[in-house]
Amino acid sequence: MLTSSEKKFIRDWEIQKEGPKWKYYLQYIVAWSTVLFLSLFFLLKLIMADRSMGGWTSFYIVAPLSVVLAALITHLVYKTNEKKLQRISQKEEHLN
């Protein structure tokens, strides 16, 4: 018998990954990029002594870095959730 949290995970994950895989990746890369860009930008502002941070140069470093990190995070979350779904499915098959 599956726990209620496992059933909820299966339901939620199936809804999230509904449709083509590229749409999931695009949606979450954009979302994570925004969060990471703002976080990195303001953390750098706090850490660096020079508050101007080099103007556009820092933007050209932080923006691509946030997109790359967002893609990595999205991929890791997708793979982790797929493995968890597979593990729960195997558990369910074993119980039946």
Secondary structure, DSSP 8 states (H G I E B T S, - for coil): ---HHHHHHHHHHHHHT-S-HHHHHHHHHHHHHHHHHHHHHHHHHHH-SSTTTTTHHHHHHHHHHHHHHHHHHHHHHHHHHHHHHHHHHHHHHHH-
